[in-house]
């Protein structure tokens, strides 16, 4: 068993893998999407990608970049789902349940009265609870939004757009003692 040490204090032991393997990237899958959406639905699935871990002790690093715009108070939030379970949930959602981020006044600055702003929103989460070698689907979805522009501004397709991405990395597992 290999030990990882920092400042001569044992932090973790890597188990079930050859020495030095824990924490390495085993595979990467990605989806990108430049489809534009103007939504008043409470819930929309924006990006979906499946990954099949090679080991039940692996973790999955989820990296999300969304291009969002709005002209009015959007309320709502963004959630990350492993199959149908919300993961990485904030303990203090504003108006959306099961979300990792909720917005009340996102992009409603009075300077943006023309609606020509679209900004990237990025978030990273390490899913340490996967424990399977079966195909697992991750999704990025909205919750409770009253108005949202995805990959576009509120002023039309010629005013600016984005290409949102969702990357999943299988990371060789380790256990912290």
Contact map, one row per residue, 1 for C-alpha under 8 A:
111000000000111001100000000000000000000000000000000000000000000000000000000000000000000000000000000000000000000000000000000000000000000000000000000000000000000000000000000000000
111100000000111000110000000000000000000000000000000000000000000000000000000000000000000000000000000000000000000000000000000000000000000000000000000000000000000000000000000000000
111110000111110000000000000000000000000000000000000000000000000000000000000000000000000000000000000000000000000000000000000000000000000000000000000000000000000000000000000000000
011111000111110000000000000000000000000000000000000000000000000000000000000000000000000000000000000000000000000000000000000000000000000000000000000000000000000000000000000000000
001111111111000000000000000000000000000000000000000000000000000000000000000000000000000000000000000000000000000000000000000000000000000000000000000000000000000000000000000000000
000111111110000000000000000000000000000000000000000000000000000000000000000000000000000000000000000000000000000000000000000000000000000000000000000000000000000000000000000000000
000011111000000000000000000000000000000000000000000000000000000000000000000000000000000000000000000000000000000000000000000000000000000000000000000000000000000000000000000000000
000011111100000000000000000000000000000000000000000000000000000000000000000000000000000000000000000000000000000000000000000000000000000000000000000000000000000000000000000000000
000011111110000000000000000000000000000000000000000000000000000000000000000000000000000000000000000000000000000000000000000000000000000000000000000000000000000000000000000000000
001111011111000000000000000000000000000000000000000000000000000000000000000000000000000000000000000000000000000000000000000000000000000000000000000000000000000000000000000000000
001111001111100000000000000000000000000000000000000000000000000000000000000000000000000000000000000000000000000000000000000000000000000000000000000000000000000000000000000000011
001110000111110000000000000000000000000000000000000000000000000000000000000000000000000000000000000000000000000000000000000000000000000000000000000000000000000000000000000001111
111100000011111000000000000000000000000000000000000000000000000000000000000000000000000000000000000000000000000000000000000000000000000000000000000000000000000000000000000001111
111100000001111110111100000000000000000000000000000000000000000000000000000000000000000000000000000000000000000000000000000000000000000000000000000000000000000000000000000011110
110000000000111111000000000000000000000000000000000000000000000000000000000000000000000000000000000000000000000000000000000000000000000000000000000000000000000000000000000001100
000000000000011111000000000000000000000000000000000000001000000000000000000000000000000000000000000000000000000000000000000000000000000000000000000000000000000000000000000000000
000000000000011111111100000000000000000000000000000000000000000000000000000000000000000000000000000000000000000000000000000000000000000000000000000000000000000000000000000000000
100000000000001111111000000000000000000000000000000000000000000000000000000000000000000000000000000000000000000000000000000000000000000000000000000000000000000000000000000000000
110000000000010011111100000000000000000000000000000000000000000000000000000000000000000000000000000000000000000000000000000000000000000000000000000000000000000000000000000000000
010000000000010011111100000000000000000000000000000000000000000000000000000000000000000000000000000000000000000000000000000000000000000000000000000000000000000000000000000000000
000000000000010011111111000000000000000000000000000000000000000000000000000000000000000000000000000000000000000000000000000000000000000000000000000000000000000000000000000100000
000000000000010010111111000000000000000000000000000000000000000000000000000000000000000000000000000000000000000000000000000000000000000000000000000000000000000000000000001111000
000000000000000000001111100000000000000000000000000000000000000000000000000000000000000000000000000000000000000000000000000000000000000000000000000000000000000000000000001111000
000000000000000000001111110000000000000000000000000000000000000000000000000000000000000000000000000000000000000000000000000000000000000000000000000000000000000000000000001100000
000000000000000000000011111100000000000000000000000000000000000000000000000000000000000000000000000000000000000000000000000000000000000000000000000000000000000000000000111100000
000000000000000000000001111100000000000000000000000000000000000000000000000000000000000000000000000000000000000000000000000000000000000000000000000000000000000000000000111100000
000000000000000000000000111110000000000000000000000000000000000000000000000000000000000000000000000000000000000000000000000000000000000000000000000000000000000000000000111000000
000000000000000000000000111111000000000000000000000000000000000000000000000000000000000000000000000000000000000000000000000000000000000000000000000000000000000000000011110000000
000000000000000000000000001111100000000000000000111000000000000000000000000000000000000000000000000000000000000000000000000000000000000000000000000000000000000000000011100000000
000000000000000000000000000111110000000000000000100000000000000000000000000000000000000000000000000000000000000000000000000000000000000000000000000000000000000000001111000000000
000000000000000000000000000011111000000000000011100000000000000000000000000000000000000000000000000000000000000000000000000000000000000000000000000000000000000000001110000000000
000000000000000000000000000001111100000000000010000000000000000000000000000000000000000000000000000000000000000000000000000000000000000000000000000000000000000000111100000000000
000000000000000000000000000000111110000000000010000000000000000000000000000000000000000000000000000000000000000000000000000000000000000000000000000000000000000000111000000000000
000000000000000000000000000000011111000000000000000000000000000000000000000000000000000000000000000000000000000000000000000000000000000000000000000000100000000011110000000000000
000000000000000000000000000000001111100000000000000000000000000000000000000000000000000000000000000000000000000000000000000000000000000000000000000001100000000000100000000000000
000000000000000000000000000000000111110000000000000000000000000000000000000000000000000000000000000000000000000000000000000000000000000000000000000011110000100010000000000000000
000000000000000000000000000000000011111000000000000000000000000000000000000000000000000000000000000000000000000000000000000000000000000000000000000111110000000000000000000000000
000000000000000000000000000000000001111100000000000000000000000000000000000000000000000000000000000000000000000000000000000000000000000000000000001111010100000000000000000000000
000000000000000000000000000000000000111110010000000000000000000000000000000000000000000000000000000000000000000000000000000000000000000000000000011110000000000000000000000000000
000000000000000000000000000000000000011111000000000000000000000000000000000000000000000000000000000000000000000000000000000000000000000000000000111100000000000000000000000000000
000000000000000000000000000000000000001111110000000000000000000000000000000000000000000000000000000000000000000000000000000000000000000000000001111000000000000000000000000000000
000000000000000000000000000000000000000111110000000000000000000000000000000100000000000000000000000000000000000000000000000000000000000000000111110000000000000000000000000000000
000000000000000000000000000000000000000011111000000000000000000000000000000000000000000000000000000000000000000000000000000000000000000000001111100000000000000000000000000000000
000000000000000000000000000000000000001011111100000000000000000000000000000000000000000000000000000000000000000000000000000000000000000000001110000000000000000000000000000000000
000000000000000000000000000000000000000000111111000000000000000000000000000000000000000000000000000000000000000000000000000000000000000000111100000000000000000000000000000000000
000000000000000000000000000000000000000000011111000000000000000000000000000000000000000000000000000000000000000000000000000000000000000000111100000000000000000000000000000000000
000000000000000000000000000000111000000000001111100000000000000000000000000000000000000000000000000000000000000000000000000000000000000000111000000000000000000000001100000000000
000000000000000000000000000000100000000000001111110000000000000000000000000000000000000000000000000000000000000000000000000000000000000011110000000000000000000000000100000000000
000000000000000000000000000011100000000000000011111000000000000000000000000000000000000000000000000000000000000000000000000000000000000011100000000000000000000000000101000000000
000000000000000000000000000010000000000000000001111100000000000000000000000000000000000000000000000000000000000000000000000000000000001111000000000000000000000000000000000000000
000000000000000000000000000010000000000000000000111110000000000000000000000000000000000000000000000000000000000000000000000000000000001110000000000000000000000000000001000000000
000000000000000000000000000000000000000000000000011111000000000000000000000000000000000000000000000000000000000000000000000000000000111100000000000000000000000000000000000000000
000000000000000000000000000000000000000000000000001111110100000000000000000000000000000000000000000000000000000000000000000000000001111000000000000000000000000000000000010000000
000000000000000000000000000000000000000000000000000111110100000000000000000000000000000000000000000000000000000000000000000000000000100000000000000000000000000000000000000000000
000000000000000000000000000000000000000000000000000011111100000000000000000000000000000000000000000000000000000000000000000000000011100000000000000000000000000000000000000100000
000000000000000000000000000000000000000000000000000011111100000000000000000000000000000000000000000000000000000000000000000000000111100000000000000000000000000000000000000000000
000000000000000100000000000000000000000000000000000000111110000000000000000000000000000000000000000000000000000000000000000000000111000000000000000000000000000000000000000111000
000000000000000000000000000000000000000000000000000011111111000000000000000000000000000000000000000000000000000000000000000000010110000000000000000000000000000000000000011111000
000000000000000000000000000000000000000000000000000000001111100000000000000000000000000000000000000000000000000000000000000001111110000000000000000000000000000000000000011110000
000000000000000000000000000000000000000000000000000000000111110000000000000000000000000000000000000000000000000000000000000001110100000000000000000000000000000000000001111000000
000000000000000000000000000000000000000000000000000000000011111000000000000000000000000000000000000000000000000000000000000111100000000000000000000000000000000000000011111000000
000000000000000000000000000000000000000000000000000000000001111100000000000000000000000000000000000000000000000000000000000111100000000000000000000000000000000000000111100000000
000000000000000000000000000000000000000000000000000000000000111110000000000000000000000000000000000000000000000000000000011110000000000000000000000000000000000000000111000000000
000000000000000000000000000000000000000000000000000000000000011111000000000000000000000000000000000000000000000000000000111100000000000000000000000000000000000000011110000000000
000000000000000000000000000000000000000000000000000000000000001111100000000000000000000000000000000000000000000000000001111000000000000000000000000000000000000000011100000000000
000000000000000000000000000000000000000000000000000000000000000111110000000000000000000000000000000000000000000000000001110000000000000000000000000001100000000000111000000000000
000000000000000000000000000000000000000000000000000000000000000011111000000000000000000000000000000000000000000000000111100000000000000000000000000001110000000011110000000000000
000000000000000000000000000000000000000000000000000000000000000001111100000000000000000000000000000000000000000000000111100000000000000000000000000111111000000000000000000000000
000000000000000000000000000000000000000000000000000000000000000000111110000000000000000000000000000000000010000000101110000000000000000000000000000111111100000000000000000000000
000000000000000000000000000000000000000000000000000000000000000000011111110000000000000000000000000000000111000000101100000000000000000000000000001110001100000000000000000000000
000000000000000000000000000000000000000000000000000000000000000000001111100000000000000000000000000000000011000111100000000000000000000000000000000000000100000000000000000000000
000000000000000000000000000000000000000000000000000000000000000000000111110000000000000000000000000000000011000000000000000000000000000000000000001000000000000000000000000000000
000000000000000000000000000000000000000000000000000000000000000000000111111000000000000000000000000000011101000000000000000000000000000000000000011000000000000000000000000000000
000000000000000000000000000000000000000000000000000000000000000000000101111100000000000000000000000000111100000000000000000000000000000000000000111100000000000000000000000000000
000000000000000000000000000000000000000000000000000000000000000000000000111110000000000000000111000001111000000000000000000000000000000000000001111000000000000000000000000000000
000000000000000000000000000000000000000001000000000000000000000000000000011111000000000000000111000001110000000000000000000000000000000000000111110000000000000000000000000000000
000000000000000000000000000000000000000000000000000000000000000000000000001111100000000000001011101111100000000000000000000000000000000000000111100000000000000000000000000000000
000000000000000000000000000000000000000000000000000000000000000000000000000111110000000000000000001111000000000000000000000000000000000000011110000000000000000000000000000000000
000000000000000000000000000000000000000000000000000000000000000000000000000011111000011010000000011110000000000000000000000000000000000000011110000000000000000000000000000000000
000000000000000000000000000000000000000000000000000000000000000000000000000001111100011110000000001100000000000000000000000000000000000001111000000000000000000000000000000000000
000000000000000000000000000000000000000000000000000000000000000000000000000000111111111000000000000000000000000000000000000000000000000001111000000000000000000000000000000000000
000000000000000000000000000000000000000000000000000000000000000000000000000000011111111000000000000000000000000000000000000000000000000111100000000000000000000000000000000000000
000000000000000000000000000000000000000000000000000000000000000000000000000000001111100000000000000000000000000000000000000000000000000111100000000000000000000000000000000000000
000000000000000000000000000000000000000000000000000000000000000000000000000000001111110000000000000000000000000000000000000000000000000000000000000000000000000000000000000000000
000000000000000000000000000000000000000000000000000000000000000000000000000000001111111000000000000000000000000000000000000000000000000000000000000000000000000000000000000000000
000000000000000000000000000000000000000000000000000000000000000000000000000000111101111110000000011000000000000000000000000000000000000000000000000000000000000000000000000000000
000000000000000000000000000000000000000000000000000000000000000000000000000000111100111110000000010100000000000000000000000000100000000000000000000000000000000000000000000000000
000000000000000000000000000000000000000000000000000000000000000000000000000000010000011111000000001100000000000000000000000010100000000000000000000000000000000000000000000000000
000000000000000000000000000000000000000000000000000000000000000000000000000000110000011111100000011110000000000000000000000000000000000000000000000000000000000000000000000000000
000000000000000000000000000000000000000000000000000000000000000000000000000000000000000111111000011110000000000000000000000000000000000000000000000000000000000000000000000000000
000000000000000000000000000000000000000000000000000000000000000000000000000000000000000011111000000000000000000000000000000000000000000000000000000000000000000000000000000000000
000000000000000000000000000000000000000000000000000000000000000000000000000000000000000001111100000000000000000000000000000000000000000000000000000000000000000000000000000000000
000000000000000000000000000000000000000000000000000000000000000000000000000010000000000001111111111111000000000000000000000000000000000000000000000000000000000000000000000000000
000000000000000000000000000000000000000000000000000000000000000000000000001100000000000000011111000001110000000000000000000000000000000000000000000000000000000000000000000000000
000000000000000000000000000000000000000000000000000000000000000000000000001110000000000000001111100001110000000000000000000000000000000000000001000000000000000000000000000000000
000000000000000000000000000000000000000000000000000000000000000000000000001110000000000000001111111001000000000000000000000000000000000000000011000000000000000000000000000000000
000000000000000000000000000000000000000000000000000000000000000000000000000010000000000000001011111000000000000000000000000000000000000000000010000000000000000000000000000000000
000000000000000000000000000000000000000000000000000000000000000000000000000000100000011011001001111100000000000000000000000000000000000000000000000000000000000000000000000000000
000000000000000000000000000000000000000000000000000000000000000000000000000011110000010111001001111111000000000000000000000000000000000000000010000000000000000000000000000000000
000000000000000000000000000000000000000000000000000000000000000000000000000011110000001111001000011111000000000000000000000000000000000000000000000000000000000000000000000000000
000000000000000000000000000000000000000000000000000000000000000000000000000011100000000011001000001111100000000000000000000000000000000000000000000000000000000000000000000000000
000000000000000000000000000000000000000000000000000000000000000000000000001111000000000000001111001111110000000000000000000000000000000000000000000000000000000000000000000000000
000000000000000000000000000000000000000000000000000000000000000000000000011110000000000000000110000011111100000000000000000000000000000000000000000000000000000000000000000000000
000000000000000000000000000000000000000000000000000000000000000000000000111100000000000000000110000001111100000000000000000000000000000000000000000000000000000000000000000000000
000000000000000000000000000000000000000000000000000000000000000000000000111000000000000000000000000000111111100000000000000000000000000000000000000000000000000000000000000000000
000000000000000000000000000000000000000000000000000000000000000000000100110000000000000000000000000000111111100000000000000000000000000000000000000000000000000000000000000000000
000000000000000000000000000000000000000000000000000000000000000000001111000000000000000000000000000000001111100100001000000000000000000000000000000000000000000000000000000000000
000000000000000000000000000000000000000000000000000000000000000000000111100000000000000000000000000000001111110110000000000000000000000000000000000000000000000000000000000000000
000000000000000000000000000000000000000000000000000000000000000000000000000000000000000000000000000000001111111110000000000000000000000000000000000000000000000000000000000000000
000000000000000000000000000000000000000000000000000000000000000000000000000000000000000000000000000000000001111110000000000000000000000000000000000000000000000000000000000000000
000000000000000000000000000000000000000000000000000000000000000000000000000000000000000000000000000000000000111110000000000000000000000000000000000000000000000000000000000000000
000000000000000000000000000000000000000000000000000000000000000000000010000000000000000000000000000000000011111111111000000000000000000000000000000000000000000000000000000000000
000000000000000000000000000000000000000000000000000000000000000000000010000000000000000000000000000000000001111111100000000000000000000000000000000000000000000000000000000000000
000000000000000000000000000000000000000000000000000000000000000000000010000000000000000000000000000000000000000111110000000000000000000000000000000000000010000000000000000000000
000000000000000000000000000000000000000000000000000000000000000000001110000000000000000000000000000000000000000111111000000000000000000000000000000000001110000000000000000000000
000000000000000000000000000000000000000000000000000000000000000000000000000000000000000000000000000000000000000101111100000000000000000000000000000000001110001100000000000000000
000000000000000000000000000000000000000000000000000000000000000000001100000000000000000000000000000000000010000100111110000000000000000000000000000000001100000100000000000000000
000000000000000000000000000000000000000000000000000000000000000000111100000000000000000000000000000000000000000000011111000000000000000000000000000000111000000111000000000000000
000000000000000000000000000000000000000000000000000000000000000000111000000000000000000000000000000000000000000000001111100000000000000000000000000000000000000000000000000000000
000000000000000000000000000000000000000000000000000000000000000011110000000000000000000000000000000000000000000000000111110000000000000000000000000000000000000000000000000000000
000000000000000000000000000000000000000000000000000000000000000111110000000000000000000000000000000000000000000000000011111000000000000000000000000000000000000000000000000000000
000000000000000000000000000000000000000000000000000000000000001111000000000000000000000000000000000000000000000000000001111100000000000000000000000000000000000000000000000000000
000000000000000000000000000000000000000000000000000000000000001110000000000000000000000000000000000000000000000000000000111110000000000000000000000000000000000000000000000000000
000000000000000000000000000000000000000000000000000000000000111100000000000000000000000000000000000000000000000000000000011111000000000000000000000000000000000000000000000000000
000000000000000000000000000000000000000000000000000000000000111000000000000000000000000100000000000000000000000000000000001111100000000000000000000000000000000000000000000000000
000000000000000000000000000000000000000000000000000000000011110000000000000000000000000000000000000000000000000000000000000111110000000000000000000000000000000000000000000000000
000000000000000000000000000000000000000000000000000000000011110000000000000000000000001100000000000000000000000000000000000011111100000000000000000000000000000000000000000000000
000000000000000000000000000000000000000000000000000000000111000000000000000000000000000000000000000000000000000000000000000001111110000000000000000000000000000000000000000000000
000000000000000000000000000000000000000000000000000000000010000000000000000000000000000000000000000000000000000000000000000000111110000000000000000000000000000000000000000000000
000000000000000000000000000000000000000000000000000000011111000000000000000000000000000000000000000000000000000000000000000000111111000000000000000000000000000000000000000000000
000000000000000000000000000000000000000000000000000000111110000000000000000000000000000000000000000000000000000000000000000000011111100000000000000000000000000000000000000000000
000000000000000000000000000000000000000000000000000010111000000000000000000000000000000000000000000000000000000000000000000000000111110000000000000000000000000000000000000000000
000000000000000000000000000000000000000000000000000111110000000000000000000000000000000000000000000000000000000000000000000000000011111000000000000000000000000000000000000000000
000000000000000000000000000000000000000000000000000110000000000000000000000000000000000000000000000000000000000000000000000000000001111100000000000000000000000000000000000000000
000000000000000000000000000000000000000000000000011110000000000000000000000000000000000000000000000000000000000000000000000000000000111110000000000000000000000000000000000000000
000000000000000000000000000000000000000000000000011100000000000000000000000000000110000000000000000000000000000000000000000000000000011111000000000000000000000000000000000000000
000000000000000000000000000000000000000000000001111000000000000000000000000000000110000000000000000000000000000000000000000000000000001111100000000000000000000000000000000000000
000000000000000000000000000000000000000000000001110000000000000000000000000000011110000000000000000000000000000000000000000000000000000111110000000000000000000000000000000000000
000000000000000000000000000000000000000000001111100000000000000000000000000000011110000000000000000000000000000000000000000000000000000011111000000000000000000000000000000000000
000000000000000000000000000000000000000000001111000000000000000000000000000001111000000000000000000000000000000000000000000000000000000001111100000000000000000000000000000000000
000000000000000000000000000000000000000000111110000000000000000000000000000001111000000000000000000000000000000000000000000000000000000000111110000000000000000000000000000000000
000000000000000000000000000000000000000001111100000000000000000000000000000111100000000000000000000000000000000000000000000000000000000000011111100000000000000000000000000000000
000000000000000000000000000000000000000001110000000000000000000000000000000111100000000000000001101000000000000000000000000000000000000000001111100000000000000000000000000000000
000000000000000000000000000000000000000011100000000000000000000000000000001110000000000000000011000000000000000000000000000000000000000000000111110000000000000000000000000000000
000000000000000000000000000000000000000111100000000000000000000000000000011110000000000000000000000000000000000000000000000000000000000000000111111100000000000000000000000000000
000000000000000000000000000000000000001111000000000000000000000000000000111100000000000000000000000000000000000000000000000000000000000000000001111100000000000000000000000000000
000000000000000000000000000000000000011110000000000000000000000000000101111000000000000000000000000000000000000000000000000000000000000000000000111110000000000000000000000000000
000000000000000000000000000000000000111100000000000000000000000000011100010000000000000000000000000000000000000000000000000000000000000000000000111111000000000000000000000000000
000000000000000000000000000000000001111000000000000000000000000000011100000000000000000000000000000000000000000000000000000000000000000000000000001111111100000000000000000000000
000000000000000000000000000000000011110000000000000000000000000001111000000000000000000000000000000000000000000000000000000000000000000000000000000111111000000000000000000000000
000000000000000000000000000000000111100000000000000000000000000001111000000000000000000000000000000000000000000000000100000000000000000000000000000011111000000011110000000000000
000000000000000000000000000000000001110000000000000000000000000000111000000000000000000000000000000000000000000000000100000000000000000000000000000011111101101111000000000000000
000000000000000000000000000000000000000000000000000000000000000000011100000000000000000000000000000000000000000000111100000000000000000000000000000011111111101110000000000000000
000000000000000000000000000000000000010000000000000000000000000000001110000000000000000000000000000000000000000000111000000000000000000000000000000010011111000000000000000000000
000000000000000000000000000000000000000000000000000000000000000000000000000000000000000000000000000000000000000001110000000000000000000000000000000000001111111000000000000000000
000000000000000000000000000000000000000000000000000000000000000000000000000000000000000000000000000000000000000000000000000000000000000000000000000000011111111100000000000000000
000000000000000000000000000000000001000000000000000000000000000000000000000000000000000000000000000000000000000000000000000000000000000000000000000000011011111110000000000000000
000000000000000000000000000000000000000000000000000000000000000000000000000000000000000000000000000000000000000000000000000000000000000000000000000000000011111110000000000000000
000000000000000000000000000000000000000000000000000000000000000000000000000000000000000000000000000000000000000000010000000000000000000000000000000000011011111110000000000000000
000000000000000000000000000000000000000000000000000000000000000000000000000000000000000000000000000000000000000000011100000000000000000000000000000000011001111111000000000000000
000000000000000000000000000000000101000000000000000000000000000000100000000000000000000000000000000000000000000000000100000000000000000000000000000000111000111111100000000000000
000000000000000000000000000000000100000000000000000000000000000000100000000000000000000000000000000000000000000000000100000000000000000000000000000000110000000111110000000000000
000000000000000000000000000000011110000000000000000000000000000001100000000000000000000000000000000000000000000000000000000000000000000000000000000000100000000011111000000000000
000000000000000000000000000000011100000000000000000000000000000111100000000000000000000000000000000000000000000000000000000000000000000000000000000000100000000001111100000000000
000000000000000000000000000001111000000000000010000000000000000111000000000000000000000000000000000000000000000000000000000000000000000000000000000000000000000000111110000000000
000000000000000000000000000001110000000000000011100000000000011110000000000000000000000000000000000000000000000000000000000000000000000000000000000000000000000000011111000000000
000000000000000000000000000111100000000000000000000000000000111100000000000000000000000000000000000000000000000000000000000000000000000000000000000000000000000000001111100000000
000000000000000000000000000111000000000000000000101000000001111000000000000000000000000000000000000000000000000000000000000000000000000000000000000000000000000000000111110000000
000000000000000000000000111110000000000000000000000000000001110000000000000000000000000000000000000000000000000000000000000000000000000000000000000000000000000000000011111000000
000000000000000000000000111100000000000000000000000010000111100000000000000000000000000000000000000000000000000000000000000000000000000000000000000000000000000000000001111100000
000000000000000000000111111000000000000000000000000000000111100000000000000000000000000000000000000000000000000000000000000000000000000000000000000000000000000000000000111110000
000000000000000000001111110000000000000000000000000000101110000000000000000000000000000000000000000000000000000000000000000000000000000000000000000000000000000000000000011111000
000000000000010000000110000000000000000000000000000000001110000000000000000000000000000000000000000000000000000000000000000000000000000000000000000000000000000000000000001111100
000000000001111000000110000000000000000000000000000000001100000000000000000000000000000000000000000000000000000000000000000000000000000000000000000000000000000000000000000111110
000000000001111000000000000000000000000000000000000000000000000000000000000000000000000000000000000000000000000000000000000000000000000000000000000000000000000000000000000011111
000000000011110000000000000000000000000000000000000000000000000000000000000000000000000000000000000000000000000000000000000000000000000000000000000000000000000000000000000001111
000000000011100000000000000000000000000000000000000000000000000000000000000000000000000000000000000000000000000000000000000000000000000000000000000000000000000000000000000000111
